[in-house]
Each structure stands twice: as structure tokens, then as C-alpha cells.
Amino acid sequence: MITFEALHIAGLDEAELTHWIEASWVRARGMRGAWQFDEVDVARIRLIHTLRHEMEIGEPAMPVVLSLLDQLYDLRRNAARLNAALADLPPEALLLILEKLSAGDPSTGH
């Protein structure tokens, strides 16, 4: 677990981080002033800091941006799980799946 003092993010003060935690943009363990973060939380803090300070994403847009990014990360995790599952299939099953995928979407005629 990582404390606020160990974050070492230039320009991030505790008041701003407190606001992010209260807005549910970041998860923290422990109590105010003694919060602890795991690696995923630290990565999210760095991302939010970049979005707010370098990309100048406004506060009203942040919940939408974070929700879209969360959906993207979930999609990437699910795609990785699907790829791992496909890698375990027998070659003939994989060929059938590839044929179905190359045939396109039957509902659109493509």
C-alpha cells in the first residue's frame, strides 16, 4: 500500500486528492490524512492528474471521461481473457470461429 506522501506526483496536493476521493473518482483505504492506495489506485490518480492538469479536462466532464475509460479498460481485459480462451481451443474449433468472424454480421448483410 502507498501513502499520499509516497505518491510523488508533482502539483498534487492533499486537498485536491481529497476532493477526488469524495467525488468517488479514486478509492482510498484508511482514514482522511492517513489514506493508503494500491497500485491500481495510484495509476488512476496519475491518470486523473494528467487529465485535469495536462489535458485540462473540466470537473463536470470528469465523471463521463472516467466512465468511458473504465469501460475501455474493461473491454481490454475481456478481450485479453477471450484471446486466452481462444488460444486453448483445438485448431478446428478456432478455424470455425474465424470463418464465422470473416463472414461478417448476418443482421447487416455484411
Chimera marker file (.cmm) of the C-alpha trace (Angstrom):
<marker_set name="trace">
<marker id="1" x="0.000" y="0.000" z="0.000" r="1" g="1" b="0" radius="0.5"/>
<marker id="2" x="1.157" y="3.503" z="-0.832" r="1" g="1" b="0" radius="0.5"/>
<marker id="3" x="0.552" y="6.610" z="1.275" r="1" g="1" b="0" radius="0.5"/>
<marker id="4" x="-0.146" y="10.119" z="-0.032" r="1" g="1" b="0" radius="0.5"/>
<marker id="5" x="3.363" y="11.150" z="0.960" r="1" g="1" b="0" radius="0.5"/>
<marker id="6" x="4.830" y="8.349" z="-1.177" r="1" g="1" b="0" radius="0.5"/>
<marker id="7" x="2.845" y="9.265" z="-4.314" r="1" g="1" b="0" radius="0.5"/>
<marker id="8" x="5.368" y="11.874" z="-5.535" r="1" g="1" b="0" radius="0.5"/>
<marker id="9" x="3.066" y="13.456" z="-8.108" r="1" g="1" b="0" radius="0.5"/>
<marker id="10" x="4.227" y="16.997" z="-8.850" r="1" g="1" b="0" radius="0.5"/>
<marker id="11" x="1.494" y="19.545" z="-8.265" r="1" g="1" b="0" radius="0.5"/>
<marker id="12" x="-0.902" y="17.205" z="-6.469" r="1" g="1" b="0" radius="0.5"/>
<marker id="13" x="-1.930" y="18.430" z="-3.066" r="1" g="1" b="0" radius="0.5"/>
<marker id="14" x="-3.891" y="16.603" z="-0.426" r="1" g="1" b="0" radius="0.5"/>
<marker id="15" x="-6.922" y="18.887" z="-0.763" r="1" g="1" b="0" radius="0.5"/>
<marker id="16" x="-7.272" y="18.046" z="-4.453" r="1" g="1" b="0" radius="0.5"/>
<marker id="17" x="-6.844" y="14.325" z="-3.804" r="1" g="1" b="0" radius="0.5"/>
<marker id="18" x="-9.426" y="14.575" z="-1.010" r="1" g="1" b="0" radius="0.5"/>
<marker id="19" x="-11.867" y="16.083" z="-3.493" r="1" g="1" b="0" radius="0.5"/>
<marker id="20" x="-11.251" y="13.220" z="-5.944" r="1" g="1" b="0" radius="0.5"/>
<marker id="21" x="-11.851" y="10.666" z="-3.209" r="1" g="1" b="0" radius="0.5"/>
<marker id="22" x="-15.037" y="12.420" z="-2.060" r="1" g="1" b="0" radius="0.5"/>
<marker id="23" x="-16.224" y="12.549" z="-5.702" r="1" g="1" b="0" radius="0.5"/>
<marker id="24" x="-15.611" y="8.761" z="-5.910" r="1" g="1" b="0" radius="0.5"/>
<marker id="25" x="-13.064" y="9.176" z="-8.703" r="1" g="1" b="0" radius="0.5"/>
<marker id="26" x="-10.425" y="7.407" z="-6.584" r="1" g="1" b="0" radius="0.5"/>
<marker id="27" x="-10.651" y="4.671" z="-3.966" r="1" g="1" b="0" radius="0.5"/>
<marker id="28" x="-8.675" y="5.042" z="-0.770" r="1" g="1" b="0" radius="0.5"/>
<marker id="29" x="-8.236" y="2.828" z="2.240" r="1" g="1" b="0" radius="0.5"/>
<marker id="30" x="-7.934" y="4.148" z="5.747" r="1" g="1" b="0" radius="0.5"/>
<marker id="31" x="-8.944" y="7.482" z="7.151" r="1" g="1" b="0" radius="0.5"/>
<marker id="32" x="-8.535" y="11.036" z="5.903" r="1" g="1" b="0" radius="0.5"/>
<marker id="33" x="-4.952" y="12.124" z="6.390" r="1" g="1" b="0" radius="0.5"/>
<marker id="34" x="-3.783" y="8.506" z="6.580" r="1" g="1" b="0" radius="0.5"/>
<marker id="35" x="-5.063" y="7.162" z="3.289" r="1" g="1" b="0" radius="0.5"/>
<marker id="36" x="-3.414" y="4.276" z="1.552" r="1" g="1" b="0" radius="0.5"/>
<marker id="37" x="-3.631" y="3.300" z="-2.107" r="1" g="1" b="0" radius="0.5"/>
<marker id="38" x="-2.822" y="0.172" z="-4.062" r="1" g="1" b="0" radius="0.5"/>
<marker id="39" x="-1.025" y="0.231" z="-7.424" r="1" g="1" b="0" radius="0.5"/>
<marker id="40" x="-4.275" y="0.423" z="-9.429" r="1" g="1" b="0" radius="0.5"/>
<marker id="41" x="-5.420" y="3.413" z="-7.377" r="1" g="1" b="0" radius="0.5"/>
<marker id="42" x="-2.069" y="5.135" z="-7.874" r="1" g="1" b="0" radius="0.5"/>
<marker id="43" x="-2.332" y="4.612" z="-11.636" r="1" g="1" b="0" radius="0.5"/>
<marker id="44" x="-5.823" y="6.139" z="-11.554" r="1" g="1" b="0" radius="0.5"/>
<marker id="45" x="-4.583" y="9.103" z="-9.505" r="1" g="1" b="0" radius="0.5"/>
<marker id="46" x="-1.836" y="9.702" z="-12.080" r="1" g="1" b="0" radius="0.5"/>
<marker id="47" x="-4.387" y="9.427" z="-14.898" r="1" g="1" b="0" radius="0.5"/>
<marker id="48" x="-6.772" y="11.894" z="-13.258" r="1" g="1" b="0" radius="0.5"/>
<marker id="49" x="-3.906" y="14.277" z="-12.562" r="1" g="1" b="0" radius="0.5"/>
<marker id="50" x="-2.912" y="14.144" z="-16.232" r="1" g="1" b="0" radius="0.5"/>
<marker id="51" x="-6.494" y="14.620" z="-17.397" r="1" g="1" b="0" radius="0.5"/>
<marker id="52" x="-7.064" y="17.584" z="-15.094" r="1" g="1" b="0" radius="0.5"/>
<marker id="53" x="-3.704" y="19.369" z="-15.351" r="1" g="1" b="0" radius="0.5"/>
<marker id="54" x="-2.210" y="18.474" z="-18.724" r="1" g="1" b="0" radius="0.5"/>
<marker id="55" x="-5.305" y="17.819" z="-20.824" r="1" g="1" b="0" radius="0.5"/>
<marker id="56" x="-7.352" y="20.392" z="-18.892" r="1" g="1" b="0" radius="0.5"/>
<marker id="57" x="-10.478" y="18.223" z="-18.658" r="1" g="1" b="0" radius="0.5"/>
<marker id="58" x="-13.011" y="20.179" z="-16.631" r="1" g="1" b="0" radius="0.5"/>
<marker id="59" x="-14.575" y="18.835" z="-13.474" r="1" g="1" b="0" radius="0.5"/>
<marker id="60" x="-18.080" y="18.479" z="-14.989" r="1" g="1" b="0" radius="0.5"/>
<marker id="61" x="-16.702" y="16.232" z="-17.749" r="1" g="1" b="0" radius="0.5"/>
<marker id="62" x="-14.548" y="14.046" z="-15.495" r="1" g="1" b="0" radius="0.5"/>
<marker id="63" x="-17.244" y="11.508" z="-14.487" r="1" g="1" b="0" radius="0.5"/>
<marker id="64" x="-18.049" y="10.903" z="-18.161" r="1" g="1" b="0" radius="0.5"/>
<marker id="65" x="-14.393" y="10.652" z="-19.182" r="1" g="1" b="0" radius="0.5"/>
<marker id="66" x="-13.584" y="8.302" z="-16.295" r="1" g="1" b="0" radius="0.5"/>
<marker id="67" x="-16.631" y="6.142" z="-17.024" r="1" g="1" b="0" radius="0.5"/>
<marker id="68" x="-15.633" y="5.823" z="-20.686" r="1" g="1" b="0" radius="0.5"/>
<marker id="69" x="-12.051" y="4.975" z="-19.743" r="1" g="1" b="0" radius="0.5"/>
<marker id="70" x="-13.285" y="2.375" z="-17.226" r="1" g="1" b="0" radius="0.5"/>
<marker id="71" x="-15.408" y="0.815" z="-19.979" r="1" g="1" b="0" radius="0.5"/>
<marker id="72" x="-12.420" y="0.791" z="-22.329" r="1" g="1" b="0" radius="0.5"/>
<marker id="73" x="-10.198" y="-0.894" z="-19.722" r="1" g="1" b="0" radius="0.5"/>
<marker id="74" x="-12.940" y="-3.484" z="-19.030" r="1" g="1" b="0" radius="0.5"/>
<marker id="75" x="-13.200" y="-4.169" z="-22.752" r="1" g="1" b="0" radius="0.5"/>
<marker id="76" x="-9.428" y="-4.644" z="-22.996" r="1" g="1" b="0" radius="0.5"/>
<marker id="77" x="-9.436" y="-7.054" z="-20.018" r="1" g="1" b="0" radius="0.5"/>
<marker id="78" x="-12.318" y="-9.027" z="-21.529" r="1" g="1" b="0" radius="0.5"/>
<marker id="79" x="-10.593" y="-9.141" z="-24.929" r="1" g="1" b="0" radius="0.5"/>
<marker id="80" x="-7.447" y="-10.492" z="-23.272" r="1" g="1" b="0" radius="0.5"/>
<marker id="81" x="-9.493" y="-13.155" z="-21.477" r="1" g="1" b="0" radius="0.5"/>
<marker id="82" x="-11.212" y="-14.067" z="-24.752" r="1" g="1" b="0" radius="0.5"/>
<marker id="83" x="-7.855" y="-14.328" z="-26.529" r="1" g="1" b="0" radius="0.5"/>
<marker id="84" x="-6.546" y="-16.605" z="-23.786" r="1" g="1" b="0" radius="0.5"/>
<marker id="85" x="-9.646" y="-18.803" z="-24.039" r="1" g="1" b="0" radius="0.5"/>
<marker id="86" x="-9.343" y="-18.951" z="-27.834" r="1" g="1" b="0" radius="0.5"/>
<marker id="87" x="-5.703" y="-19.960" z="-27.561" r="1" g="1" b="0" radius="0.5"/>
<marker id="88" x="-6.784" y="-23.064" z="-25.604" r="1" g="1" b="0" radius="0.5"/>
<marker id="89" x="-9.232" y="-24.260" z="-28.286" r="1" g="1" b="0" radius="0.5"/>
<marker id="90" x="-8.442" y="-27.060" z="-30.700" r="1" g="1" b="0" radius="0.5"/>
<marker id="91" x="-7.353" y="-25.750" z="-34.129" r="1" g="1" b="0" radius="0.5"/>
<marker id="92" x="-10.555" y="-26.915" z="-35.867" r="1" g="1" b="0" radius="0.5"/>
<marker id="93" x="-12.746" y="-25.004" z="-33.402" r="1" g="1" b="0" radius="0.5"/>
<marker id="94" x="-10.616" y="-21.910" z="-33.846" r="1" g="1" b="0" radius="0.5"/>
<marker id="95" x="-10.987" y="-22.185" z="-37.633" r="1" g="1" b="0" radius="0.5"/>
<marker id="96" x="-14.777" y="-22.358" z="-37.302" r="1" g="1" b="0" radius="0.5"/>
<marker id="97" x="-14.776" y="-19.223" z="-35.175" r="1" g="1" b="0" radius="0.5"/>
<marker id="98" x="-12.522" y="-17.404" z="-37.635" r="1" g="1" b="0" radius="0.5"/>
<marker id="99" x="-14.846" y="-18.402" z="-40.507" r="1" g="1" b="0" radius="0.5"/>
<marker id="100" x="-17.845" y="-17.014" z="-38.624" r="1" g="1" b="0" radius="0.5"/>
<marker id="101" x="-15.999" y="-13.781" z="-37.916" r="1" g="1" b="0" radius="0.5"/>
<marker id="102" x="-14.888" y="-13.335" z="-41.521" r="1" g="1" b="0" radius="0.5"/>
<marker id="103" x="-18.463" y="-13.913" z="-42.740" r="1" g="1" b="0" radius="0.5"/>
<marker id="104" x="-19.465" y="-10.632" z="-41.111" r="1" g="1" b="0" radius="0.5"/>
<marker id="105" x="-22.637" y="-9.673" z="-39.310" r="1" g="1" b="0" radius="0.5"/>
<marker id="106" x="-25.631" y="-11.524" z="-40.838" r="1" g="1" b="0" radius="0.5"/>
<marker id="107" x="-28.053" y="-8.910" z="-39.477" r="1" g="1" b="0" radius="0.5"/>
<marker id="108" x="-26.487" y="-6.175" z="-41.621" r="1" g="1" b="0" radius="0.5"/>
<marker id="109" x="-25.782" y="-8.226" z="-44.702" r="1" g="1" b="0" radius="0.5"/>
<marker id="110" x="-22.027" y="-7.555" z="-44.482" r="1" g="1" b="0" radius="0.5"/>
<link id1="1" id2="2" r="1" g="1" b="0" radius="0.2"/>
<link id1="2" id2="3" r="1" g="1" b="0" radius="0.2"/>
<link id1="3" id2="4" r="1" g="1" b="0" radius="0.2"/>
<link id1="4" id2="5" r="1" g="1" b="0" radius="0.2"/>
<link id1="5" id2="6" r="1" g="1" b="0" radius="0.2"/>
<link id1="6" id2="7" r="1" g="1" b="0" radius="0.2"/>
<link id1="7" id2="8" r="1" g="1" b="0" radius="0.2"/>
<link id1="8" id2="9" r="1" g="1" b="0" radius="0.2"/>
<link id1="9" id2="10" r="1" g="1" b="0" radius="0.2"/>
<link id1="10" id2="11" r="1" g="1" b="0" radius="0.2"/>
<link id1="11" id2="12" r="1" g="1" b="0" radius="0.2"/>
<link id1="12" id2="13" r="1" g="1" b="0" radius="0.2"/>
<link id1="13" id2="14" r="1" g="1" b="0" radius="0.2"/>
<link id1="14" id2="15" r="1" g="1" b="0" radius="0.2"/>
<link id1="15" id2="16" r="1" g="1" b="0" radius="0.2"/>
<link id1="16" id2="17" r="1" g="1" b="0" radius="0.2"/>
<link id1="17" id2="18" r="1" g="1" b="0" radius="0.2"/>
<link id1="18" id2="19" r="1" g="1" b="0" radius="0.2"/>
<link id1="19" id2="20" r="1" g="1" b="0" radius="0.2"/>
<link id1="20" id2="21" r="1" g="1" b="0" radius="0.2"/>
<link id1="21" id2="22" r="1" g="1" b="0" radius="0.2"/>
<link id1="22" id2="23" r="1" g="1" b="0" radius="0.2"/>
<link id1="23" id2="24" r="1" g="1" b="0" radius="0.2"/>
<link id1="24" id2="25" r="1" g="1" b="0" radius="0.2"/>
<link id1="25" id2="26" r="1" g="1" b="0" radius="0.2"/>
<link id1="26" id2="27" r="1" g="1" b="0" radius="0.2"/>
<link id1="27" id2="28" r="1" g="1" b="0" radius="0.2"/>
<link id1="28" id2="29" r="1" g="1" b="0" radius="0.2"/>
<link id1="29" id2="30" r="1" g="1" b="0" radius="0.2"/>
<link id1="30" id2="31" r="1" g="1" b="0" radius="0.2"/>
<link id1="31" id2="32" r="1" g="1" b="0" radius="0.2"/>
<link id1="32" id2="33" r="1" g="1" b="0" radius="0.2"/>
<link id1="33" id2="34" r="1" g="1" b="0" radius="0.2"/>
<link id1="34" id2="35" r="1" g="1" b="0" radius="0.2"/>
<link id1="35" id2="36" r="1" g="1" b="0" radius="0.2"/>
<link id1="36" id2="37" r="1" g="1" b="0" radius="0.2"/>
<link id1="37" id2="38" r="1" g="1" b="0" radius="0.2"/>
<link id1="38" id2="39" r="1" g="1" b="0" radius="0.2"/>
<link id1="39" id2="40" r="1" g="1" b="0" radius="0.2"/>
<link id1="40" id2="41" r="1" g="1" b="0" radius="0.2"/>
<link id1="41" id2="42" r="1" g="1" b="0" radius="0.2"/>
<link id1="42" id2="43" r="1" g="1" b="0" radius="0.2"/>
<link id1="43" id2="44" r="1" g="1" b="0" radius="0.2"/>
<link id1="44" id2="45" r="1" g="1" b="0" radius="0.2"/>
<link id1="45" id2="46" r="1" g="1" b="0" radius="0.2"/>
<link id1="46" id2="47" r="1" g="1" b="0" radius="0.2"/>
<link id1="47" id2="48" r="1" g="1" b="0" radius="0.2"/>
<link id1="48" id2="49" r="1" g="1" b="0" radius="0.2"/>
<link id1="49" id2="50" r="1" g="1" b="0" radius="0.2"/>
<link id1="50" id2="51" r="1" g="1" b="0" radius="0.2"/>
<link id1="51" id2="52" r="1" g="1" b="0" radius="0.2"/>
<link id1="52" id2="53" r="1" g="1" b="0" radius="0.2"/>
<link id1="53" id2="54" r="1" g="1" b="0" radius="0.2"/>
<link id1="54" id2="55" r="1" g="1" b="0" radius="0.2"/>
<link id1="55" id2="56" r="1" g="1" b="0" radius="0.2"/>
<link id1="56" id2="57" r="1" g="1" b="0" radius="0.2"/>
<link id1="57" id2="58" r="1" g="1" b="0" radius="0.2"/>
<link id1="58" id2="59" r="1" g="1" b="0" radius="0.2"/>
<link id1="59" id2="60" r="1" g="1" b="0" radius="0.2"/>
<link id1="60" id2="61" r="1" g="1" b="0" radius="0.2"/>
<link id1="61" id2="62" r="1" g="1" b="0" radius="0.2"/>
<link id1="62" id2="63" r="1" g="1" b="0" radius="0.2"/>
<link id1="63" id2="64" r="1" g="1" b="0" radius="0.2"/>
<link id1="64" id2="65" r="1" g="1" b="0" radius="0.2"/>
<link id1="65" id2="66" r="1" g="1" b="0" radius="0.2"/>
<link id1="66" id2="67" r="1" g="1" b="0" radius="0.2"/>
<link id1="67" id2="68" r="1" g="1" b="0" radius="0.2"/>
<link id1="68" id2="69" r="1" g="1" b="0" radius="0.2"/>
<link id1="69" id2="70" r="1" g="1" b="0" radius="0.2"/>
<link id1="70" id2="71" r="1" g="1" b="0" radius="0.2"/>
<link id1="71" id2="72" r="1" g="1" b="0" radius="0.2"/>
<link id1="72" id2="73" r="1" g="1" b="0" radius="0.2"/>
<link id1="73" id2="74" r="1" g="1" b="0" radius="0.2"/>
<link id1="74" id2="75" r="1" g="1" b="0" radius="0.2"/>
<link id1="75" id2="76" r="1" g="1" b="0" radius="0.2"/>
<link id1="76" id2="77" r="1" g="1" b="0" radius="0.2"/>
<link id1="77" id2="78" r="1" g="1" b="0" radius="0.2"/>
<link id1="78" id2="79" r="1" g="1" b="0" radius="0.2"/>
<link id1="79" id2="80" r="1" g="1" b="0" radius="0.2"/>
<link id1="80" id2="81" r="1" g="1" b="0" radius="0.2"/>
<link id1="81" id2="82" r="1" g="1" b="0" radius="0.2"/>
<link id1="82" id2="83" r="1" g="1" b="0" radius="0.2"/>
<link id1="83" id2="84" r="1" g="1" b="0" radius="0.2"/>
<link id1="84" id2="85" r="1" g="1" b="0" radius="0.2"/>
<link id1="85" id2="86" r="1" g="1" b="0" radius="0.2"/>
<link id1="86" id2="87" r="1" g="1" b="0" radius="0.2"/>
<link id1="87" id2="88" r="1" g="1" b="0" radius="0.2"/>
<link id1="88" id2="89" r="1" g="1" b="0" radius="0.2"/>
<link id1="89" id2="90" r="1" g="1" b="0" radius="0.2"/>
<link id1="90" id2="91" r="1" g="1" b="0" radius="0.2"/>
<link id1="91" id2="92" r="1" g="1" b="0" radius="0.2"/>
<link id1="92" id2="93" r="1" g="1" b="0" radius="0.2"/>
<link id1="93" id2="94" r="1" g="1" b="0" radius="0.2"/>
<link id1="94" id2="95" r="1" g="1" b="0" radius="0.2"/>
<link id1="95" id2="96" r="1" g="1" b="0" radius="0.2"/>
<link id1="96" id2="97" r="1" g="1" b="0" radius="0.2"/>
<link id1="97" id2="98" r="1" g="1" b="0" radius="0.2"/>
<link id1="98" id2="99" r="1" g="1" b="0" radius="0.2"/>
<link id1="99" id2="100" r="1" g="1" b="0" radius="0.2"/>
<link id1="100" id2="101" r="1" g="1" b="0" radius="0.2"/>
<link id1="101" id2="102" r="1" g="1" b="0" radius="0.2"/>
<link id1="102" id2="103" r="1" g="1" b="0" radius="0.2"/>
<link id1="103" id2="104" r="1" g="1" b="0" radius="0.2"/>
<link id1="104" id2="105" r="1" g="1" b="0" radius="0.2"/>
<link id1="105" id2="106" r="1" g="1" b="0" radius="0.2"/>
<link id1="106" id2="107" r="1" g="1" b="0" radius="0.2"/>
<link id1="107" id2="108" r="1" g="1" b="0" radius="0.2"/>
<link id1="108" id2="109" r="1" g="1" b="0" radius="0.2"/>
<link id1="109" id2="110" r="1" g="1" b="0" radius="0.2"/>
</marker_set>
